Structure formats: structure tokens, C-alpha cells
Amino acid sequence: MNSVLGHLGRWLAHYLARRSPRHDALSTTSGAQLRALLQPGDVLLVDGDTRISTAIKYLTQSTWSHAALYVGGAPFAGTDHAGHCLVEADLNAGVRSLAIDEYTQVPTRICRAVGLSEAERQALVAFAIARIGEAYDLRNVIDLARYLLPTPPIPVRFRRRMIALGSGAPTRAICSTLIAEAFQAIDYPILPIIEHRPEPTAVCPACTAEVLHIRDHSLFTPRDFDVSPYFEIIKPKIATGFDFRHLVWDRTSEPAQSEQPA
């Protein structure tokens, strides 16, 4: 029975990982620009173009369907993976490393945790690298099958829970659980549950204290890093010194490949 489920699971994973046609603009950020700005511990959000990406974007009501952690090239220097600098959880391959060029043809966004020390950045890197090789349990076909319908009629309040269905291993390979776990390991907030407890003093009887509660890591999605108040959004063109007065415009005609990167 397990072999049958495994075979079916591999087929479903391959089907869901296939790219779908897209007609929106391509990324305007080159690999060189990303490499120049990314720092270890940065989260790279991706607007994916696979079948499962469509479902995740619908369920999260966001343009971001995937997240990878930038760890830099040092951990892979001198290995068969020299040139790799990201760690991600992939549906087919499990937790793996890859090069930045994999995501230079799709829209991306850099999310940077504010205030991290060098030691904390390295802790994030070590956490992610230690999990390379962990795989998705493809026998959990129900976890995979729920993504066959890209836009299921699920009420908004249940959509986050739908992504988190199933055991920890398959969830980690689908969404951003791996990265959420890494940040929780150093007690860095993403979107915690905030409680305001009364903490009166003699001079401030109505004062309250803000207490954070950890949200289950299986409930995090790529969108959460974008909307988190604790992450800074880094836009390469702006960060490298953008001045619209120096742009060169051609108003005579529209090029045939208008979606090409600027």
C-alpha cells in the first residue's frame, strides 16, 4: 500500500510542480543586483508560476507563493554545489540549496529581519543548512491532492489552516515553515500573537505590558514575511540609488518584448 501511495504522491508532486503559463511582467531585478544586496538571513519571496503556486497565492491572498532563505555562498564553497546561496523547501526535492539565478526570471522581494547580530544571522544559516536533505513524505497524497483545485471555495478564515493541513514534514515542504522555524529558534518575531496585560504602577495605573505568543510554525506563509512589522523590505533599484531624472525614455513606440526586464 505504501508503494502505491508513494507512486501516486510522486505523480501528484510532479504535476503540481509544473509551470503554468503566465502573462504578467517578468522580474526587473537581475541576479547581480540580488547578489549585491542580499545578506545571510534575508528571506527571498518568490511569485512562483507552478500549479501549486497558484493555489497558495489564492489561499493566502498574496502574490508571494514561495520563500527561500539566503545563506550566502561560503557554506558551499569547494563543494559540488559551489555557486549555491539559497536554501528552500521544494515539493519534489525536499530541503535543498540552489543558486540565485533560479529566481531571476520571476518577481521577487527581499525581506530583512531588523536588528540581527552577526551571530544570529549565522544561527539562521546553520539551522537551514542542517536541514538540507529532509524530504516531503509523498505518501501523504491527501496533503497534495488538496492543491489540485487552484481556487477552492474555502472561506477566508479557513484558508491559512488549509495550507497547514497534514503532518509537519509535508507542510514544511509546501510553505515557509522551514524559515519560520529558523527564526523562532532565535526568538525573532514574524507575526506573533500579541497580548496586552495590565501592568499598573503607582504613576501609571492604566499601563499595560505587551507580551508575545509564538504562533505555530506550520501556520506561516510567504506573505507573512512581507506584512510583518519586524522585517524591512529591500528593493534593489531603490537601495542602489534610484533617480528618476536620469531615466531614458523612448515614447515613439512600444517594443515587442515589453515584458523584458528594464
C-alpha positions, 0 to 999 in steps of 0.5 A: 500500500505504501508503494502505491501511495508513494507512486501516486504522491510522486505523480501528484508532486510532479504535476503540481510542480509544473509551470503554468503559463503566465502573462504578467511582467517578468522580474526587473531585478537581475541576479547581480543586483540580488547578489549585491544586496542580499545578506545571510538571513534575508528571506527571498519571496518568490511569485512562483508560476507552478500549479501549486503556486497558484493555489497558495497565492489564492489561499493566502491572498498574496502574490508571494507563493514561495520563500527561500532563505539566503545563506550566502555562498561560503557554506558551499564553497569547494563543494559540488554545489559551489555557486549555491546561496539559497536554501528552500523547501521544494515539493519534489526535492525536499530541503535543498540549496540552489543558486540565485539565478533560479529566481531571476526570471520571476518577481521577487522581494527581499525581506530583512529581519531588523536588528540581527547580530552577526551571530544570529544571522549565522544561527539562521544559516546553520539551522537551514543548512542542517536541514538540507536533505529532509524530504516531503513524505509523498505518501501523504497524497491527501496533503497534495491532492488538496492543491489540485483545485487552484481556487477552492471555495474555502472561506477566508478564515479557513484558508491559512489552516488549509495550507497547514493541513497534514503532518509537519514534514509535508507542510514544511515542504509546501510553505515557509515553515522551514524559515519560520522555524529558523527564526523562532529558534532565535526568538525573532518575531514574524507575526506573533500573537500579541497580548496586552496585560495590565501592568499598573504602577503607582504613576501609571495605573492604566499601563499595560505590558505587551507580551508575545505568543509564538504562533505555530510554525506550520501556520506561516506563509510567504506573505507573512514575511512581507506584512510583518512589522519586524522585517524591512523590505529591500528593493534593489533599484531603490537601495542602489540609488534610484533617480528618476531624472536620469531615466531614458525614455523612448515614447515613439513606440512600444517594443515587442518584448515589453515584458523584458526586464528594464 
